[in-house]
Amino acid sequence: MKLVEETSAIEGVEATCEALDVCRATYYRHRGPDVYWVAHRPPPPRSLLPVERRAVLDVLHEDRFADLAPAQVYATLLDCNACEK
């Protein structure tokens, strides 16, 4: 990468990278900062509380729902609740 930096002033980055068989994206990524950070995002206002999330996962992990998609589990539970009333 140092050779690309030194030569690019004369030939240009594109020509230098092509001559050395180095991808330009790799060159620019190498030049960038070494520090990466992730912006903190607040949880969505409608997200489940940890206790609620655990309860939903417990139901989804039951043996009778092992091979079903969450939408199918939801429909099954709705049908069961309608039968009880």
mmCIF file of the C-alpha atoms, coordinates in Angstrom:
data_MODEL
# 
_entry.id   MODEL 
# 
loop_
_atom_site.group_PDB 
_atom_site.id 
_atom_site.type_symbol 
_atom_site.label_atom_id 
_atom_site.label_alt_id 
_atom_site.label_comp_id 
_atom_site.label_asym_id 
_atom_site.label_entity_id 
_atom_site.label_seq_id 
_atom_site.pdbx_PDB_ins_code 
_atom_site.Cartn_x 
_atom_site.Cartn_y 
_atom_site.Cartn_z 
_atom_site.occupancy 
_atom_site.B_iso_or_equiv 
_atom_site.pdbx_formal_charge 
_atom_site.auth_seq_id 
_atom_site.auth_comp_id 
_atom_site.auth_asym_id 
_atom_site.auth_atom_id 
_atom_site.pdbx_PDB_model_num 
ATOM 1  C CA . MET A 1 1  ? 0.000   0.000   0.000   1.00 0.00 ? 1  MET A CA 1 
ATOM 2  C CA . LYS A 1 2  ? 2.930   2.288   0.651   1.00 0.00 ? 2  LYS A CA 1 
ATOM 3  C CA . LEU A 1 3  ? 4.070   1.805   -2.947  1.00 0.00 ? 3  LEU A CA 1 
ATOM 4  C CA . VAL A 1 4  ? 0.594   2.750   -4.187  1.00 0.00 ? 4  VAL A CA 1 
ATOM 5  C CA . GLU A 1 5  ? 0.670   5.912   -2.057  1.00 0.00 ? 5  GLU A CA 1 
ATOM 6  C CA . GLU A 1 6  ? 4.104   6.924   -3.346  1.00 0.00 ? 6  GLU A CA 1 
ATOM 7  C CA . THR A 1 7  ? 3.395   6.173   -6.998  1.00 0.00 ? 7  THR A CA 1 
ATOM 8  C CA . SER A 1 8  ? -0.167  7.466   -7.135  1.00 0.00 ? 8  SER A CA 1 
ATOM 9  C CA . ALA A 1 9  ? 1.011   11.092  -6.998  1.00 0.00 ? 9  ALA A CA 1 
ATOM 10 C CA . ILE A 1 10 ? 2.693   10.573  -10.358 1.00 0.00 ? 10 ILE A CA 1 
ATOM 11 C CA . GLU A 1 11 ? 0.448   8.105   -12.171 1.00 0.00 ? 11 GLU A CA 1 
ATOM 12 C CA . GLY A 1 12 ? -2.834  8.505   -10.336 1.00 0.00 ? 12 GLY A CA 1 
ATOM 13 C CA . VAL A 1 13 ? -4.512  6.076   -7.980  1.00 0.00 ? 13 VAL A CA 1 
ATOM 14 C CA . GLU A 1 14 ? -6.503  4.217   -10.623 1.00 0.00 ? 14 GLU A CA 1 
ATOM 15 C CA . ALA A 1 15 ? -3.528  3.555   -12.911 1.00 0.00 ? 15 ALA A CA 1 
ATOM 16 C CA . THR A 1 16 ? -1.236  2.614   -10.016 1.00 0.00 ? 16 THR A CA 1 
ATOM 17 C CA . CYS A 1 17 ? -3.737  0.177   -8.527  1.00 0.00 ? 17 CYS A CA 1 
ATOM 18 C CA . GLU A 1 18 ? -4.354  -1.392  -11.920 1.00 0.00 ? 18 GLU A CA 1 
ATOM 19 C CA . ALA A 1 19 ? -0.618  -1.762  -12.602 1.00 0.00 ? 19 ALA A CA 1 
ATOM 20 C CA . LEU A 1 20 ? -0.007  -3.377  -9.196  1.00 0.00 ? 20 LEU A CA 1 
ATOM 21 C CA . ASP A 1 21 ? -3.177  -5.480  -9.373  1.00 0.00 ? 21 ASP A CA 1 
ATOM 22 C CA . VAL A 1 22 ? -4.571  -3.912  -6.197  1.00 0.00 ? 22 VAL A CA 1 
ATOM 23 C CA . CYS A 1 23 ? -8.240  -3.145  -5.825  1.00 0.00 ? 23 CYS A CA 1 
ATOM 24 C CA . ARG A 1 24 ? -8.866  0.591   -5.362  1.00 0.00 ? 24 ARG A CA 1 
ATOM 25 C CA . ALA A 1 25 ? -11.384 -0.134  -2.612  1.00 0.00 ? 25 ALA A CA 1 
ATOM 26 C CA . THR A 1 26 ? -8.693  -2.021  -0.699  1.00 0.00 ? 26 THR A CA 1 
ATOM 27 C CA . TYR A 1 27 ? -6.324  0.911   -1.103  1.00 0.00 ? 27 TYR A CA 1 
ATOM 28 C CA . TYR A 1 28 ? -8.857  3.453   0.146   1.00 0.00 ? 28 TYR A CA 1 
ATOM 29 C CA . ARG A 1 29 ? -9.919  1.148   2.997   1.00 0.00 ? 29 ARG A CA 1 
ATOM 30 C CA . HIS A 1 30 ? -6.282  0.857   4.015   1.00 0.00 ? 30 HIS A CA 1 
ATOM 31 C CA . ARG A 1 31 ? -5.932  4.654   4.058   1.00 0.00 ? 31 ARG A CA 1 
ATOM 32 C CA . GLY A 1 32 ? -9.024  5.130   6.222   1.00 0.00 ? 32 GLY A CA 1 
ATOM 33 C CA . PRO A 1 33 ? -9.065  5.397   9.994   1.00 0.00 ? 33 PRO A CA 1 
ATOM 34 C CA . ASP A 1 34 ? -8.312  2.287   12.021  1.00 0.00 ? 34 ASP A CA 1 
ATOM 35 C CA . VAL A 1 35 ? -11.014 3.102   14.530  1.00 0.00 ? 35 VAL A CA 1 
ATOM 36 C CA . TYR A 1 36 ? -14.495 1.872   13.745  1.00 0.00 ? 36 TYR A CA 1 
ATOM 37 C CA . TRP A 1 37 ? -17.507 2.596   15.893  1.00 0.00 ? 37 TRP A CA 1 
ATOM 38 C CA . VAL A 1 38 ? -21.143 1.805   15.861  1.00 0.00 ? 38 VAL A CA 1 
ATOM 39 C CA . ALA A 1 39 ? -23.647 4.494   16.641  1.00 0.00 ? 39 ALA A CA 1 
ATOM 40 C CA . HIS A 1 40 ? -25.779 3.722   19.665  1.00 0.00 ? 40 HIS A CA 1 
ATOM 41 C CA . ARG A 1 41 ? -29.394 3.365   18.659  1.00 0.00 ? 41 ARG A CA 1 
ATOM 42 C CA . PRO A 1 42 ? -32.128 3.490   21.257  1.00 0.00 ? 42 PRO A CA 1 
ATOM 43 C CA . PRO A 1 43 ? -34.501 0.523   21.253  1.00 0.00 ? 43 PRO A CA 1 
ATOM 44 C CA . PRO A 1 44 ? -37.675 1.004   19.229  1.00 0.00 ? 44 PRO A CA 1 
ATOM 45 C CA . PRO A 1 45 ? -40.561 2.264   21.386  1.00 0.00 ? 45 PRO A CA 1 
ATOM 46 C CA . ARG A 1 46 ? -42.739 -0.760  20.513  1.00 0.00 ? 46 ARG A CA 1 
ATOM 47 C CA . SER A 1 47 ? -40.075 -3.376  21.258  1.00 0.00 ? 47 SER A CA 1 
ATOM 48 C CA . LEU A 1 48 ? -40.760 -6.118  23.761  1.00 0.00 ? 48 LEU A CA 1 
ATOM 49 C CA . LEU A 1 49 ? -39.410 -5.970  27.275  1.00 0.00 ? 49 LEU A CA 1 
ATOM 50 C CA . PRO A 1 50 ? -36.791 -8.651  28.052  1.00 0.00 ? 50 PRO A CA 1 
ATOM 51 C CA . VAL A 1 51 ? -39.326 -10.623 30.125  1.00 0.00 ? 51 VAL A CA 1 
ATOM 52 C CA . GLU A 1 52 ? -41.890 -10.530 27.299  1.00 0.00 ? 52 GLU A CA 1 
ATOM 53 C CA . ARG A 1 53 ? -39.255 -11.513 24.745  1.00 0.00 ? 53 ARG A CA 1 
ATOM 54 C CA . ARG A 1 54 ? -38.218 -14.507 26.884  1.00 0.00 ? 54 ARG A CA 1 
ATOM 55 C CA . ALA A 1 55 ? -41.885 -15.590 27.205  1.00 0.00 ? 55 ALA A CA 1 
ATOM 56 C CA . VAL A 1 56 ? -42.388 -15.457 23.425  1.00 0.00 ? 56 VAL A CA 1 
ATOM 57 C CA . LEU A 1 57 ? -39.188 -17.412 22.790  1.00 0.00 ? 57 LEU A CA 1 
ATOM 58 C CA . ASP A 1 58 ? -40.189 -20.011 25.367  1.00 0.00 ? 58 ASP A CA 1 
ATOM 59 C CA . VAL A 1 59 ? -43.475 -20.600 23.509  1.00 0.00 ? 59 VAL A CA 1 
ATOM 60 C CA . LEU A 1 60 ? -41.744 -20.714 20.116  1.00 0.00 ? 60 LEU A CA 1 
ATOM 61 C CA . HIS A 1 61 ? -39.242 -23.285 21.430  1.00 0.00 ? 61 HIS A CA 1 
ATOM 62 C CA . GLU A 1 62 ? -41.912 -25.710 22.629  1.00 0.00 ? 62 GLU A CA 1 
ATOM 63 C CA . ASP A 1 63 ? -41.785 -29.133 20.984  1.00 0.00 ? 63 ASP A CA 1 
ATOM 64 C CA . ARG A 1 64 ? -45.182 -28.770 19.292  1.00 0.00 ? 64 ARG A CA 1 
ATOM 65 C CA . PHE A 1 65 ? -44.013 -25.602 17.491  1.00 0.00 ? 65 PHE A CA 1 
ATOM 66 C CA . ALA A 1 66 ? -40.505 -26.819 16.603  1.00 0.00 ? 66 ALA A CA 1 
ATOM 67 C CA . ASP A 1 67 ? -41.110 -26.997 12.839  1.00 0.00 ? 67 ASP A CA 1 
ATOM 68 C CA . LEU A 1 68 ? -43.447 -24.021 12.465  1.00 0.00 ? 68 LEU A CA 1 
ATOM 69 C CA . ALA A 1 69 ? -42.821 -20.435 11.470  1.00 0.00 ? 69 ALA A CA 1 
ATOM 70 C CA . PRO A 1 70 ? -43.725 -17.725 14.008  1.00 0.00 ? 70 PRO A CA 1 
ATOM 71 C CA . ALA A 1 71 ? -46.758 -16.721 11.910  1.00 0.00 ? 71 ALA A CA 1 
ATOM 72 C CA . GLN A 1 72 ? -48.037 -20.309 12.017  1.00 0.00 ? 72 GLN A CA 1 
ATOM 73 C CA . VAL A 1 73 ? -47.530 -20.458 15.783  1.00 0.00 ? 73 VAL A CA 1 
ATOM 74 C CA . TYR A 1 74 ? -49.477 -17.218 16.138  1.00 0.00 ? 74 TYR A CA 1 
ATOM 75 C CA . ALA A 1 75 ? -52.344 -18.567 14.021  1.00 0.00 ? 75 ALA A CA 1 
ATOM 76 C CA . THR A 1 76 ? -52.383 -21.821 15.976  1.00 0.00 ? 76 THR A CA 1 
ATOM 77 C CA . LEU A 1 77 ? -52.513 -19.995 19.284  1.00 0.00 ? 77 LEU A CA 1 
ATOM 78 C CA . LEU A 1 78 ? -55.323 -17.763 18.012  1.00 0.00 ? 78 LEU A CA 1 
ATOM 79 C CA . ASP A 1 79 ? -57.338 -20.840 16.983  1.00 0.00 ? 79 ASP A CA 1 
ATOM 80 C CA . CYS A 1 80 ? -56.759 -22.457 20.366  1.00 0.00 ? 80 CYS A CA 1 
ATOM 81 C CA . ASN A 1 81 ? -57.946 -19.338 22.181  1.00 0.00 ? 81 ASN A CA 1 
ATOM 82 C CA . ALA A 1 82 ? -61.092 -19.143 20.007  1.00 0.00 ? 82 ALA A CA 1 
ATOM 83 C CA . CYS A 1 83 ? -61.919 -22.799 20.816  1.00 0.00 ? 83 CYS A CA 1 
ATOM 84 C CA . GLU A 1 84 ? -61.645 -22.185 24.558  1.00 0.00 ? 84 GLU A CA 1 
ATOM 85 C CA . LYS A 1 85 ? -64.285 -19.414 24.555  1.00 0.00 ? 85 LYS A CA 1 
# 
